[in-house]
Amino acid sequence: MTVEELCRKYIDYRKNSIKESTIARYQAIIRNHISPQIGGIVAKDITRQQTEQLYKNLHTLGISDNTIHDIGIFLRAVYNWAS
């Protein structure tokens, strides 16, 4: 299972307990930021260095600190749920 697939599975699991606006935000995070950079990596094989590089790349692209923070919170939630 890839990082993108795991993120989508997490959203599906949580869809009855979170707001539609939150689901839309999570989907946008996946589509715009996670999928293009780390979405294809096997979820269990991702490293801390790869996620740190994701954050650096996003910063270089001019993504706001708040959005990068939200992406980090989302990824931690996904991986905490999966473990």
Secondary structure as UniProt FT lines:
FT   HELIX           3..14
FT   TURN            15..17
FT   HELIX           20..29
FT   HELIX           30..34
FT   HELIX           35..37
FT   TURN            38..40
FT   HELIX           43..45
FT   HELIX           48..60
FT   TURN            61..62
FT   HELIX           65..82
//
